[in-house]
Amino acid sequence: MVHTVRSVPVGTATGTADDLRARTARLRLFCFHHAGGSPWSFAGWGRRLGLDVEVVPVTLPPRSASATPGAVSTMDALVREVTRQLTPSLAEPYAFYGHSMGALVAHGVAQRQVAQGRRAPDRLVVGAHRAPHLPPALHLNVGLSDRAVLELLLGLGGAGRLLRENPRRMRAVTSRLREDLRVSATYRHPAGHRPLPSPIHVLFGTHDPLVSAEDAAAWRAHTSARFTLRALPGGHFFQQDDKELFFTELSRVLGTAGTPDSTSVHLDETGLEPFAGLGDPNRQ
């Protein structure tokens, strides 16, 4: 099921503003959430990005290793089902943003669109995920206990602290995260995948323990078009660490804003800039 921006809270945005955005937007931005997340992760993005962009959070099919009706248990099945659902909505100009696991899903859907001779995304923006041909982070384990999952969320800068005080919500989130990690672990990069004809813009956090600058730069091999790499201060959920900076940068790569904020760290588009020169921004 595809959710429009009306399906999630958008702060002070009103239904009238949403209707106007849907009519006037130059670009539809389909957003794919991180492991353990939901379309609610993108609440308020429409207001932040303005009337030129219609934000479309994507609801993924259920992920489960059990025989749950409609559930998928592998990354290939997940990408195949999401592609089937989204294809009717991808005839007009559109872009993808995928965060963490969502980056892998977004890239897979884009690959299927191209392989089937359909319109490719105008832009693929990925955040907080190493290039798909690289092996996964070694310390992630699909058999994590609830406590280990909670500690993982805390370590990555997610919403773990809030979950400590809400056991019911904690169980739901940890269960969803565990299933998503299990699905992600099934991913195998297909041999012979051609680079996408779409520009790829990669964002990563300077303090992300799961994605190094080199891991992020390796996305360059997956496009035959323009490639940009941006380091933003923060961890795995850098978009929460400095929202103004993140949305300034996202607007820039979507082509809906002018000059990016001067405090972001910019790496050369050739991918040859020595990453050891990056400083460690102060955490807030």
Secondary structure, 3 states (H helix, E strand, C coil): CECCHHHCCCCCCCHHHHHHHHHHCCEEEEEECCCCCCHHHHCCHHHHHCCCEEEEEECCCCECCCCCCCCECCHHHHHHHHHHHHHHHCCCCEEEEEECHHHHHHHHHHHHHHHCCCCCCCEEEEECCCCCCCCCCCCCCCCCCHHHHHHHHHHHCCCHHHHHCCHHHHHHHHHHHHHHHHHHCCCCCCCCCCCECCCEEEEEECCCCCCCHHHHHHHHHHECCCEEEEEECCCCCHHHHCHHHHHHHHHHHHCCCCCCCCCCEECCCCCCCCHHHCCCCCCC
